[in-house]
């Protein structure tokens, strides 16, 4: 049986990127859904074996964003059903809330490529990883804080579920789309653009090796496997 993986994407530019590439290349049936378009765009529970929740410019605690609560409820149903959930940035915030943690505004924006301090490189490699977020997560009760930076918790693991504040999915095309969106909304400083693009090689690839290791480990803990 082909295992089914659902990605929740929150705008045209919040693409699953490398993670969807890995999943598709290794035979998982990939579905991409847009919760920001309304509850009717959410996948039905029972139609996926793995759930990956991507990033967003929104904050998980913003009750004024009407699509967040239905999405959080879907994540809670997946957790209750024993479906492995990987949360990326905003997705990690939603997962933390579902598991009993909290999310709040950070004092500073964390932006750019950096290594992190990890207690278990086999589960969360030390990077370098790309960050771009304004919020901070408290580790959910019963979860293990696996990685951190000077500004924020960077990763937690609770059994088959994993939340990462950084972005393992990115390619340069994905980040260029984010930059274009930021310019359309409010502008972005030249030094921030340079920091966002600094981790990519001439071919536009960034953290591919460590991203694959992280994703493969997550799938294996949830009973799925990617080929090496």
Backbone as CSV, one residue per row, in Angstrom:
resi,resn,N_x,N_y,N_z,CA_x,CA_y,CA_z,C_x,C_y,C_z
1,UNK,0.846,-1.196,0.000,0.000,0.000,0.000,0.881,1.245,0.000
2,UNK,0.542,2.202,-0.820,1.268,3.467,-0.847,0.826,4.334,0.328
3,UNK,1.781,4.773,1.131,1.447,5.637,2.255,1.140,7.042,1.754
4,UNK,0.193,7.697,2.420,-0.314,8.990,1.989,0.170,10.080,2.945
5,UNK,0.746,11.121,2.383,1.245,12.228,3.195,0.548,13.511,2.762
6,UNK,-0.005,14.227,3.734,-0.715,15.479,3.474,0.132,16.644,3.961
7,UNK,0.365,17.605,3.084,1.041,18.847,3.427,-0.004,19.958,3.525
8,UNK,0.049,20.730,4.606,-0.822,21.892,4.770,-0.001,23.140,4.471
9,UNK,-0.372,23.833,3.410,0.343,24.997,2.883,-0.550,26.219,3.049
10,UNK,0.002,27.342,3.512,-0.825,28.465,3.946,-0.790,29.688,3.040
11,UNK,-0.119,29.589,1.923,-0.130,30.642,0.917,0.489,30.067,-0.345
12,UNK,0.493,30.864,-1.405,1.109,30.391,-2.647,2.599,30.124,-2.488
13,UNK,3.245,30.809,-1.549,4.697,30.719,-1.437,5.179,29.807,-0.311
14,UNK,4.286,29.357,0.564,4.719,28.514,1.689,4.783,27.050,1.249
15,UNK,5.600,26.794,0.248,5.640,25.490,-0.402,6.334,24.437,0.451
16,UNK,5.945,23.165,0.321,6.642,22.097,1.047,8.017,21.773,0.490
17,UNK,8.346,22.287,-0.686,9.711,22.261,-1.189,10.380,20.910,-1.146
18,UNK,11.559,20.870,-0.507,12.348,19.639,-0.446,11.584,18.491,0.189
19,UNK,10.748,18.767,1.179,10.054,17.686,1.883,9.103,16.954,0.945
20,UNK,8.389,17.691,0.111,7.510,17.051,-0.860,8.318,16.309,-1.919
21,UNK,9.468,16.863,-2.295,10.333,16.172,-3.246,10.773,14.825,-2.681
22,UNK,11.252,14.830,-1.434,11.696,13.583,-0.813,10.563,12.567,-0.777
23,UNK,9.396,13.018,-0.333,8.259,12.105,-0.192,7.841,11.528,-1.538
24,UNK,7.723,12.386,-2.547,7.310,11.920,-3.857,8.320,10.999,-4.498
25,UNK,9.600,11.334,-4.379,10.644,10.508,-4.982,10.679,9.108,-4.382
26,UNK,10.232,8.988,-3.138,10.306,7.694,-2.462,8.968,6.985,-2.378
27,UNK,8.034,7.388,-3.216,6.835,6.591,-3.411,5.661,6.907,-2.517
28,UNK,5.757,7.941,-1.662,4.589,8.332,-0.885,3.620,9.105,-1.774
29,UNK,2.343,8.910,-1.547,1.323,9.665,-2.268,1.176,11.029,-1.606
30,UNK,1.497,12.080,-2.359,1.581,13.431,-1.805,0.303,14.209,-2.127
31,UNK,-0.291,14.805,-1.077,-1.397,15.736,-1.242,-1.039,17.060,-0.613
32,UNK,-1.343,18.153,-1.285,-1.066,19.497,-0.768,-2.398,20.234,-0.631
33,UNK,-2.633,20.813,0.544,-3.924,21.426,0.868,-3.696,22.835,1.390
34,UNK,-4.689,23.698,1.222,-4.596,25.113,1.569,-5.605,25.488,2.643
35,UNK,-5.315,25.269,3.925,-6.253,25.630,4.993,-6.640,27.095,4.997
36,UNK,-5.753,27.975,4.502,-6.060,29.398,4.502,-7.213,29.752,3.571
37,UNK,-7.602,28.818,2.705,-8.734,29.051,1.811,-10.068,28.671,2.438
38,UNK,-10.032,28.143,3.674,-11.263,27.806,4.376,-11.300,26.356,4.808
39,UNK,-12.154,26.022,5.781,-12.212,24.652,6.318,-12.484,23.595,5.262
40,UNK,-13.193,23.969,4.207,-13.502,22.992,3.165,-12.251,22.544,2.410
41,UNK,-11.153,23.292,2.529,-9.911,22.916,1.856,-9.069,21.946,2.677
42,UNK,-9.440,21.716,3.933,-8.695,20.774,4.774,-8.935,19.344,4.302
43,UNK,-7.923,18.487,4.388,-8.137,17.079,4.043,-8.987,16.397,5.107
44,UNK,-9.739,15.405,4.697,-10.550,14.653,5.645,-9.654,13.749,6.494
45,UNK,-9.896,13.684,7.810,-9.172,12.711,8.631,-9.389,11.309,8.067
46,UNK,-8.353,10.520,8.095,-8.440,9.189,7.538,-7.981,9.094,6.100
47,UNK,-7.721,10.252,5.465,-7.254,10.231,4.080,-5.739,10.401,3.981
48,UNK,-5.045,10.433,5.121,-3.586,10.555,5.105,-3.005,9.750,6.266
49,UNK,-1.761,9.305,6.062,-1.032,8.521,7.064,0.025,9.342,7.780
50,UNK,0.381,10.482,7.212,1.370,11.409,7.768,0.873,12.817,7.484
51,UNK,1.055,13.724,8.447,0.642,15.115,8.281,1.840,16.026,8.490
52,UNK,2.067,16.934,7.541,3.138,17.922,7.646,2.509,19.309,7.532
53,UNK,2.713,20.141,8.534,2.120,21.480,8.590,3.234,22.494,8.350
54,UNK,3.100,23.265,7.272,4.152,24.171,6.851,4.061,25.521,7.573
55,UNK,4.918,26.451,7.132,4.992,27.755,7.763,3.906,28.710,7.277
56,UNK,3.893,29.892,7.888,2.931,30.933,7.540,3.425,32.259,8.095
57,UNK,3.000,33.349,7.475,3.296,34.659,8.045,2.431,34.944,9.266
58,UNK,1.381,34.148,9.481,0.493,34.354,10.618,1.079,33.714,11.879
59,UNK,0.509,34.064,13.017,0.898,33.489,14.302,-0.195,32.555,14.794
60,UNK,0.204,31.436,15.353,-0.767,30.420,15.760,-1.715,30.917,16.843
61,UNK,-1.319,31.942,17.601,-2.164,32.456,18.686,-3.115,33.568,18.225
62,UNK,-3.096,33.901,16.937,-3.914,35.014,16.444,-5.346,34.532,16.208
63,UNK,-6.229,34.825,17.147,-7.616,34.362,17.056,-8.401,35.102,15.968
64,UNK,-7.821,36.184,15.430,-8.492,36.908,14.367,-8.364,36.257,12.995
65,UNK,-7.498,35.272,12.870,-7.331,34.542,11.613,-8.243,33.331,11.674
66,UNK,-9.339,33.371,10.930,-10.426,32.417,11.141,-10.081,30.996,10.731
67,UNK,-9.123,30.810,9.832,-8.821,29.455,9.382,-7.913,28.694,10.334
68,UNK,-7.310,29.374,11.325,-6.346,28.701,12.194,-7.014,27.687,13.112
69,UNK,-8.144,28.033,13.718,-8.791,27.120,14.667,-9.206,25.800,14.010
70,UNK,-9.848,25.804,12.820,-10.160,24.523,12.187,-8.921,23.701,11.857
71,UNK,-7.840,24.378,11.465,-6.614,23.638,11.180,-6.035,23.034,12.460
72,UNK,-6.047,23.810,13.536,-5.565,23.281,14.817,-6.376,22.059,15.226
73,UNK,-7.673,22.111,14.997,-8.523,20.966,15.335,-8.147,19.737,14.518
74,UNK,-7.794,19.929,13.248,-7.355,18.807,12.426,-6.055,18.219,12.952
75,UNK,-5.122,19.081,13.337,-3.865,18.589,13.911,-4.145,17.793,15.183
76,UNK,-5.064,18.288,16.015,-5.415,17.577,17.247,-6.024,16.211,16.943
77,UNK,-6.846,16.137,15.925,-7.443,14.849,15.558,-6.384,13.890,15.040
78,UNK,-5.423,14.403,14.285,-4.336,13.557,13.801,-3.511,13.007,14.959
79,UNK,-3.180,13.872,15.917,-2.420,13.429,17.094,-3.204,12.367,17.863
80,UNK,-4.486,12.613,18.080,-5.317,11.670,18.824,-5.421,10.326,18.111
81,UNK,-5.358,10.363,16.771,-5.479,9.132,15.983,-4.147,8.421,15.802
82,UNK,-3.071,8.970,16.345,-1.769,8.338,16.204,-1.127,8.548,14.849
83,UNK,-1.515,9.619,14.147,-0.914,9.959,12.857,0.316,10.835,13.117
84,UNK,1.484,10.479,12.596,2.673,11.301,12.826,2.500,12.699,12.242
85,UNK,2.854,13.707,13.031,2.747,15.106,12.605,4.129,15.752,12.673
86,UNK,4.518,16.384,11.575,5.711,17.223,11.540,5.254,18.660,11.370
87,UNK,5.617,19.519,12.304,5.287,20.930,12.212,6.520,21.747,11.891
88,UNK,6.415,22.635,10.908,7.517,23.487,10.476,7.145,24.938,10.761
89,UNK,7.892,25.599,11.639,7.701,27.006,11.986,6.268,27.232,12.500
90,UNK,5.391,27.881,11.745,3.992,28.008,12.162,3.403,26.636,12.492
91,UNK,3.736,25.623,11.703,3.245,24.274,11.973,3.725,23.741,13.312
92,UNK,4.953,24.068,13.688,5.462,23.670,15.001,4.703,24.385,16.113
93,UNK,4.304,25.632,15.854,3.520,26.372,16.839,2.167,25.698,17.069
94,UNK,1.489,25.333,15.965,0.200,24.648,16.099,0.356,23.324,16.832
95,UNK,1.378,22.562,16.456,1.605,21.273,17.110,1.897,21.465,18.593
96,UNK,2.700,22.460,18.936,2.998,22.728,20.347,1.720,23.051,21.115
97,UNK,0.852,23.873,20.545,-0.411,24.191,21.209,-1.254,22.938,21.433
98,UNK,-1.345,22.101,20.408,-2.133,20.868,20.528,-1.583,19.974,21.633
99,UNK,-0.266,19.949,21.792,0.374,19.073,22.778,0.470,19.713,24.164
100,UNK,-0.050,20.932,24.311,-0.080,21.568,25.625,0.960,22.642,25.849
101,UNK,1.751,22.968,24.829,2.710,24.054,24.938,2.067,25.388,24.613
102,UNK,2.889,26.417,24.529,2.363,27.754,24.249,3.253,28.452,23.226
103,UNK,2.693,29.521,22.663,3.389,30.314,21.650,3.206,31.784,22.006
104,UNK,4.264,32.577,21.877,4.184,34.007,22.175,5.112,34.766,21.249
105,UNK,4.911,36.074,21.200,5.783,36.933,20.397,7.174,36.964,21.015
106,UNK,8.193,36.839,20.181,9.563,36.928,20.660,9.998,38.387,20.710
107,UNK,11.080,38.645,21.427,11.596,40.004,21.510,12.227,40.459,20.205
108,UNK,12.740,39.510,19.432,13.439,39.833,18.192,13.036,38.848,17.106
109,UNK,13.125,39.305,15.867,12.959,38.407,14.730,14.222,37.574,14.578
110,UNK,14.042,36.279,14.376,15.172,35.396,14.098,15.175,35.127,12.596
111,UNK,16.226,35.592,11.927,16.239,35.570,10.465,17.640,35.242,9.978
112,UNK,17.717,34.296,9.045,18.987,33.951,8.417,19.422,32.528,8.715
113,UNK,20.558,32.177,8.173,21.107,30.827,8.300,22.033,30.747,9.508
114,UNK,21.906,29.672,10.285,22.768,29.480,11.452,22.734,28.018,11.871
115,UNK,23.763,27.613,12.550,23.747,26.312,13.218,23.000,26.453,14.533
116,UNK,22.468,25.352,15.010,21.739,25.352,16.268,22.421,24.388,17.226
117,UNK,22.051,24.481,18.480,22.565,23.539,19.481,21.567,22.394,19.614
118,UNK,21.988,21.210,19.231,21.107,20.059,19.279,21.640,19.025,20.259
119,UNK,20.746,18.427,21.016,21.136,17.369,21.947,21.147,16.006,21.288
120,UNK,20.623,15.911,20.074,20.535,14.624,19.387,20.621,14.842,17.881
121,UNK,21.846,14.926,17.324,21.996,15.173,15.889,21.376,14.091,15.020
122,UNK,21.153,12.896,15.560,20.521,11.845,14.772,19.064,12.182,14.475
123,UNK,18.413,12.879,15.391,17.021,13.285,15.165,16.926,14.674,14.561
124,UNK,17.746,15.590,15.051,17.746,16.968,14.537,19.200,17.371,14.293
125,UNK,19.667,17.254,13.048,21.037,17.671,12.742,21.259,19.139,13.089
126,UNK,22.541,19.486,13.284,22.825,20.842,13.755,22.768,21.901,12.654
127,UNK,22.581,21.491,11.430,22.396,22.462,10.372,23.635,22.630,9.503
128,UNK,23.752,23.815,8.882,22.994,25.049,9.118,21.538,24.964,8.645
129,UNK,20.695,25.738,9.315,19.272,25.809,8.996,18.873,27.270,8.798
130,UNK,17.786,27.449,8.064,17.253,28.794,7.832,16.110,29.085,8.798
131,UNK,16.184,30.225,9.460,15.103,30.720,10.304,14.531,32.009,9.728
132,UNK,13.223,32.169,9.907,12.567,33.464,9.653,11.262,33.440,10.424
133,UNK,11.299,33.946,11.653,10.095,33.914,12.490,10.180,34.975,13.575
134,UNK,9.008,35.343,14.082,8.885,36.354,15.132,8.375,35.783,16.448
135,UNK,8.031,34.511,16.492,7.395,33.916,17.663,8.294,32.875,18.305
136,UNK,7.977,32.535,19.542,8.753,31.565,20.298,7.813,30.544,20.920
137,UNK,8.261,29.303,20.976,7.472,28.178,21.481,8.005,27.759,22.839
138,UNK,7.102,27.408,23.753,7.517,26.683,24.956,7.320,25.196,24.684
139,UNK,8.254,24.406,25.161,8.205,22.974,24.896,6.978,22.354,25.559
140,UNK,6.197,21.575,24.817,4.998,20.970,25.409,5.342,20.005,26.539
141,UNK,4.476,19.866,27.523,4.699,18.898,28.601,4.851,17.496,28.025
142,UNK,5.871,16.797,28.477,6.094,15.433,28.005,6.894,15.335,26.731
143,UNK,7.111,16.471,26.060,7.951,16.479,24.866,9.393,16.746,25.278
144,UNK,10.309,16.420,24.380,11.734,16.629,24.619,12.216,17.807,23.792
145,UNK,12.815,18.792,24.439,13.444,19.897,23.722,14.765,19.396,23.155
146,UNK,14.854,19.325,21.835,15.990,18.672,21.186,17.009,19.676,20.666
147,UNK,16.580,20.902,20.342,17.512,21.879,19.786,17.066,23.285,20.145
148,UNK,18.050,24.188,20.209,17.758,25.581,20.540,18.786,26.493,19.893
149,UNK,18.443,27.760,19.807,19.370,28.821,19.434,19.437,29.791,20.605
150,UNK,20.151,30.878,20.423,20.203,31.883,21.488,18.856,32.551,21.705
151,UNK,17.986,32.539,20.684,16.725,33.271,20.755,15.513,32.399,21.005
152,UNK,15.580,31.098,20.698,14.334,30.332,20.716,14.597,28.834,20.773
153,UNK,13.587,28.112,21.276,13.529,26.674,21.091,13.460,26.390,19.595
154,UNK,14.288,25.487,19.118,14.341,25.211,17.692,13.695,23.890,17.287
155,UNK,13.601,22.942,18.218,12.992,21.660,17.860,12.561,20.922,19.119
156,UNK,11.420,20.232,19.010,10.968,19.346,20.078,10.429,18.063,19.453
157,UNK,10.507,16.999,20.219,10.020,15.698,19.776,9.152,15.116,20.882
158,UNK,7.992,14.632,20.506,7.149,13.885,21.432,6.707,12.611,20.717
159,UNK,7.388,11.523,20.996,7.054,10.261,20.358,7.206,10.338,18.853
160,UNK,6.109,10.155,18.134,6.130,10.161,16.669,5.983,11.559,16.079
161,UNK,5.842,12.579,16.932,5.606,13.945,16.464,6.864,14.799,16.638
162,UNK,7.080,15.694,15.677,8.257,16.561,15.714,7.856,17.971,15.310
163,UNK,8.350,18.956,16.041,8.173,20.358,15.671,9.526,21.014,15.503
164,UNK,9.707,21.747,14.415,10.954,22.480,14.185,10.619,23.925,13.861
165,UNK,11.326,24.845,14.504,11.072,26.258,14.261,11.751,26.727,12.979
166,UNK,12.798,26.036,12.554,13.514,26.392,11.332,12.827,25.768,10.113
167,UNK,13.421,25.964,8.926,12.772,25.587,7.665,13.603,24.565,6.894
168,UNK,13.357,23.263,7.100,14.107,22.246,6.358,13.669,22.104,4.908
169,UNK,12.580,22.733,4.536,11.993,22.544,3.201,12.578,23.434,2.124
170,UNK,13.391,24.427,2.508,13.651,25.529,1.587,14.635,25.185,0.468
171,UNK,14.341,25.736,-0.708,15.273,25.910,-1.809,15.376,27.409,-2.056
172,UNK,16.297,27.795,-2.901,16.409,29.240,-3.164,15.158,29.769,-3.847
173,UNK,14.503,28.951,-4.681,13.266,29.404,-5.329,12.186,29.704,-4.288
174,UNK,12.069,28.831,-3.278,11.089,29.058,-2.219,11.386,30.359,-1.485
175,UNK,12.639,30.570,-1.119,12.992,31.767,-0.351,12.853,33.029,-1.205
176,UNK,13.185,32.948,-2.484,12.958,34.111,-3.356,11.470,34.465,-3.393
177,UNK,10.593,33.463,-3.391,9.151,33.746,-3.359,8.765,34.428,-2.057
178,UNK,9.348,33.998,-0.931,9.081,34.667,0.346,9.526,36.123,0.296
179,UNK,10.712,36.340,-0.253,11.244,37.705,-0.331,10.338,38.582,-1.188
180,UNK,9.877,38.050,-2.314,8.953,38.812,-3.166,7.671,39.160,-2.408
181,UNK,7.140,38.184,-1.641,5.942,38.448,-0.847,6.201,39.545,0.185
182,UNK,7.364,39.476,0.840,7.695,40.475,1.856,7.824,41.861,1.231
183,UNK,8.397,41.923,0.053,8.514,43.222,-0.631,7.144,43.779,-0.975
184,UNK,6.225,42.897,-1.360,4.873,43.341,-1.696,4.126,43.849,-0.464
185,UNK,4.400,43.230,0.700,3.662,43.595,1.920,4.232,44.840,2.580
186,UNK,5.519,44.816,2.876,6.072,45.910,3.682,7.548,46.179,3.390
187,UNK,8.128,45.463,2.463,9.538,45.652,2.171,10.417,44.767,3.022
188,UNK,11.647,44.571,2.582,12.607,43.756,3.321,13.986,44.358,3.077
189,UNK,14.763,44.481,4.124,16.064,45.136,4.035,17.037,44.313,3.200
190,UNK,17.947,44.996,2.525,18.927,44.307,1.687,19.772,43.336,2.505
191,UNK,20.126,43.732,3.725,20.946,42.837,4.550,20.177,41.596,4.966
192,UNK,18.859,41.724,5.112,18.040,40.548,5.425,17.935,39.618,4.220
193,UNK,17.806,40.190,3.030,17.798,39.367,1.820,19.099,38.586,1.713
194,UNK,20.212,39.254,1.963,21.507,38.582,1.899,21.596,37.450,2.923
195,UNK,21.067,37.686,4.128,21.107,36.655,5.161,20.229,35.462,4.797
196,UNK,19.105,35.710,4.131,18.193,34.640,3.752,18.748,33.781,2.625
197,UNK,19.556,34.374,1.765,20.074,33.651,0.604,21.475,33.088,0.821
198,UNK,22.092,33.403,1.956,23.504,33.064,2.168,23.774,31.570,2.206
199,UNK,22.774,30.767,2.534,23.012,29.335,2.713,22.853,28.489,1.469
200,UNK,22.587,29.096,0.322,22.357,28.333,-0.896,23.603,28.310,-1.777
201,UNK,23.808,27.171,-2.445,24.919,27.083,-3.382,24.504,27.637,-4.740
202,UNK,25.401,27.520,-5.712,25.136,28.097,-7.023,23.961,27.418,-7.716
203,UNK,23.648,26.191,-7.319,22.517,25.480,-7.892,21.208,25.723,-7.174
204,UNK,21.233,26.562,-6.143,20.007,26.880,-5.416,19.636,25.887,-4.349
205,UNK,20.543,24.987,-3.984,20.254,24.007,-2.936,20.911,24.475,-1.641
206,UNK,20.250,24.166,-0.544,20.754,24.596,0.749,21.024,23.440,1.680
207,UNK,20.055,23.151,2.552,20.251,22.168,3.620,19.736,20.789,3.224
208,UNK,19.974,20.382,1.979,19.338,19.171,1.472,19.743,17.918,2.247
209,UNK,21.020,17.751,2.542,21.480,16.527,3.203,20.877,16.407,4.594
210,UNK,20.987,17.459,5.393,20.452,17.381,6.743,18.921,17.391,6.754
211,UNK,18.301,18.037,5.761,16.840,18.014,5.675,16.337,16.604,5.403
212,UNK,17.016,15.899,4.531,16.616,14.529,4.249,16.795,13.647,5.484
213,UNK,17.903,13.846,6.216,18.127,13.061,7.434,17.030,13.327,8.457
214,UNK,16.671,14.597,8.649,15.614,14.943,9.598,14.284,14.326,9.185
215,UNK,13.934,14.480,7.907,12.645,13.986,7.419,12.589,12.464,7.453
216,UNK,13.671,11.807,7.054,13.710,10.350,7.082,13.539,9.827,8.504
217,UNK,14.215,10.472,9.460,14.087,10.053,10.849,12.685,10.231,11.382
218,UNK,12.057,11.363,11.041,10.667,11.592,11.442,9.759,10.500,10.896
219,UNK,9.889,10.184,9.612,9.044,9.158,9.011,9.297,7.795,9.644
220,UNK,10.557,7.482,9.906,10.859,6.186,10.504,10.259,6.045,11.890
221,UNK,10.293,7.116,12.683,9.710,7.056,14.026,8.196,6.872,13.946
222,UNK,7.593,7.305,12.841,6.158,7.139,12.657,5.792,5.886,11.898
223,UNK,6.756,5.003,11.655,6.473,3.757,10.975,6.523,3.826,9.473
224,UNK,7.021,4.946,8.929,7.199,5.106,7.494,8.702,5.004,7.196
225,UNK,9.056,4.796,5.957,10.463,4.711,5.595,10.691,5.436,4.268
226,UNK,11.778,6.190,4.212,12.296,6.700,2.943,13.529,5.890,2.579
227,UNK,13.728,5.644,1.311,14.941,4.959,0.882,16.129,5.869,1.106
228,UNK,17.254,5.274,1.419,18.472,6.046,1.668,18.955,6.704,0.379
